[in-house]
């Protein structure tokens, strides 16, 4: 496993990270049960993954609790990343609110520490920008938590360059977590150059476009989970059909390399500028073993050129 420095921090993160949204379960995802999720977490550790990313809203804290329980014996050699800023009082997708006030964050941190069974969180990220709360209030609260020894580093997720700049005027942020994949490359124009210039490490989420880049879905696929709601990504209509067509073209490239579409898609993300780690969501040990084969090699220039032709940003 390869390890990289996360921005300006002292954290050396595995180039593949464990994205723990899926193991949180309902109402976003289905799982194979807690035991399968725990085995997947332990398999990740065995394979050299040291970066585990979660959030309170992943299954109403269930994802954090699973990590805290399963990985407690290995805590001293792992990097825990969780988030704040989203509140969810009832099991309804429409009830999630962006709240990054001082009072809310101070409550959230205590709950996360308890669920993760740890005294300190290595990377504490604001999940989504709260436009109704000044960035200064949010950052001052996070800096206070850092001073208290409850968090080691501050990161943000789904922020634009202006919002990151507002944070930096108050204190340091070491990472940005954006959606990034062959099918979602909007960060390349402004955000990637900004992060490179400010030494902010990119933690790429959804490198497989929530499964579309695995090649297992066809144009007629109808999703019954959150992907049918239009929350993130394009999983219905003509946009989805165009994406499936692109993935069909990528299959020939993957087959010629003796790889899967997922391997190619993940590998591509891990070699993009400023990317420190790509988050992979899995349900079981087997999927973890399959996904780790996406690293340890590099796509040749001619393949990269062909991928750029297929997945060109319009």
N, C-alpha and C positions, 0 to 999 in steps of 0.2 A: 504494500500500500504506500502511496506517495503522500507526503505531508507538506503543507504550505503555511506560511505565515498569514494570519488573518489581519489584513490591513496594518495599522500601526500598533496592534496589540502584541503581547508576548505569547499569544495562543498559536500553536502549530496544529492545524486541523487536517484531518484526513481528506483527500481530494473528493471522496464520496462521503456524504453525511447521511445519517438516518433521519429521514423526514417522518415524524411521528403523527402526522395528521390522521392518516388512515387507521392506525390502531386505536384511535379515540372512539371509533365506531359511530353509532347513530347520533344524529340523523343524517350525517353526511355520507358515511361509508358503511359497508357491511364487513365484518371480520370473520376469521375462522375460530374465534374464541380467544380468551385471554392467554391460555396456555400456548397456543400457536404464536401469538404476538410476543410473548416472553421469550420463546425459543428463537424467534427471528432477531430479537434484540441481542440475545447472547451470541448468536451466530455472527452478528455484525461485529461484536467485540472480538470474537475469535479470528475474524478475517482482517482485523486491523483497523476497523472504523472506530474513531474516538470522538466524533462529533455527533451529538444527538439533539435534534431540534424539535421542540414541542410548543404548546401554548395552552392556556387555561380553557379556551373555547373548543379545544379538540376533545369532544365527548364530555363536556362539563367537568374537565379536570381529570378524566379517566386516563388520557394519554400520559399526563404527568405522573399519575399514580402508578401506572404500569412501569414506567421508566424507573421511578424511585424504588419500587419493589424489586424488579428484576436485576437492575444494575448496581444495587447498593454494594455488593462485594467488590465491585470494580471501580467504584466512584473516584478513587484517588488518581486514576490514570485516564479519566474521561473528561470531556468538555460538555457541560450541560448548557444549552441555549433554550431559553423560553421567552415569553412575551408578556406584554401588558397593553392596555389600551382598548380592548374589546370586552364589553360586558354583555352577559347573556343570562337573563333571569329565568327564561322558560324555554322549553324545547320547541322553538319555532324559528325558522331561518330569518323571518322578518323582524324578530325581536332583538337581534344583535345590534348593539350600539357602540359607536366609537367614543370612548371616554378616557382621556389621558390627563385628567386633573390630578392634583397632588393627593387629594383624599382617596381617590380611586386607586391610584398606583400604590400608595402605602398599604392599602388593604390587600391588593392583589399579590404583592410580593410575599406577604406572610403566608398566604394560602399556597402559593407556588412552592415556597421553601418547605412547607410541611408535606405537601404531596410528593415532592421530589426527594424527601428525606435527606436534605442537605443543608449545610449552614451558609453556603454561598452559591450564587448562580454565576457561571463564568461569563455568559453573554446574555444581557437582558435587553430585549428589543421592543420598541414600540410597534405594535402589530400593524396598525393603519394610522395615518395622520388624523388627528382630531382637529378639524378646522375651527372649532368653537373654543378651543383652549389655546392660549398662547404657547408657542414652542418653548419660550423661556420658562414658563411654569413647569412644563413637562421635564425639560432638561435639568432645571434646578432640583427637582424632586429626585431624579435619577442620580445626579451628582451627590445628593445627600445620602442616598442609599449606598452609593459607592464608598463614601466617607465612613459609613457605619460598618463597612465590610460585608454587606449583604449581597453585593454584586461586584464583579471584577471589571467588566467592560460594558459599554453602552453601544447598542446598535439600533438601527431603524429598519422598517420593512414597508415596502410599497410607497416610499417617499419619492418626490421629484427633486430636482436640483435646488430649487428655491427653498423648499422645506428643509433639505439637508443643510443648506447654508445658514438658515435661521438657527438650526441646532448648533452648528459649529461656532456661531457667535457667542454662545453661552459656555460650551465645553466640547470635548472631543467625542466623536463617534468613530468606531473602528470598522463598522460593517453596514452594508445595505443588503436587505433580502428582497429581491424583485423576482417576478416571474420571468424566466428566460429559457427559451428552447428554439429549435429550428423553426417552429411555427409561431413563436412570439419573440420578435427581435427588436421591439420598439425602443429598448433601452440603449441600443448601440449608437444612436445619433448624438445624444446629449449626456445621458447618465453614465455610460461607461467611461467616456473621456473625463468627466468630472470626478468620478471615483478614482481613476488612475492618478489624476492630478492632486487629489487630496489624500492619497494613500488610504482609501476606504475599500476594504475587501468585499467582494460580492459573494453572497451566499445564494446561489441560484435555486429557486424552487420550481417545481413542475417541469423538469428537463424533458420529461416524456409527454408533456402537454396532457396531463391527467390520463395517460394511457393511449392517446391517439397515435403517438409515434412508435408504439410497439408493433403496429401493423395488424393487430388482431381485430380491428373494427372495419366494417364495410359501410358504404353509403346508406344502407337501410337500417343501420344500428339505431335503436331507440333507447336512450338512457332513462332509467327510472329513479336515479338518485339526483343529487344536487346539480349534476351536469345538464339536466333538462331545464334548470331554472334561470340560466343566463347570468349566473353570479360572476364567474370567471371563465374566460375562454369562449370558444365557439364550438358548440356541440350539436347544433341543429341547423337545418336549412342549407342554403347554397354554400355558405362559408364552410360548413362542416364537410360538405361533399367535395369542395375544392381541396381541403386539407387531406382528405382521404386519397384523392388522386395524387397528391404530392408524395404521400407515404408509399403509395404503390410504386412510384418511380424509384424511391429509395430502396425498395426491397431488392432490386437487381444489384445495387451497389453492395448491400450487406451480404448477399449470397456470394458475390464474387470475392469478398474478403473472408468468407467463412464465419461471418458474424451474424447476429440478429439485428433487426432494425433498432431495437432498444439499445444494443451495444453501441451502434454507430451514433445514435442521437445523444446518448449520455457522454460518450467520448468527445464528441464535438463541443459540448458545453464546457467540459472540464479544461479544454485548451483555449478558451476564449480569454481575451485580455481582462485582467483584474479579478477573474473568477478564482476564488480560493477553494470553494467546495460546491458540489451539486447535491441537492437533497433527493434521496431515493426513498420512496414509500413502498413497503413490502408487507405481505400478509403472513408469510411463513419462511422457514429456513431455506427451502428450495429456491424461492424467488431471490433471497439475499445472495445465495451462492451464484445464481445466474447473473445478477446485476453487477456483482463485483468483477466479473469478466470484462466489463466495459472499460476498465483502466489497466494501465501497465503497457500500453502501446499507443501509437499515434497515427492518425489518418494522414495519408500522403497528400501532397499538394494538388495532384490531379483529382483526387477524390473530393477534397475541400472545394475545388473549383466547381465540380459537378453539383455538389450539395448547394452551393451558393446559387447556381443556375436554377435548381429546382425550388429552393425556398427563398428566392429573392424577395427582399422587402419592397413592396409596391408603393 
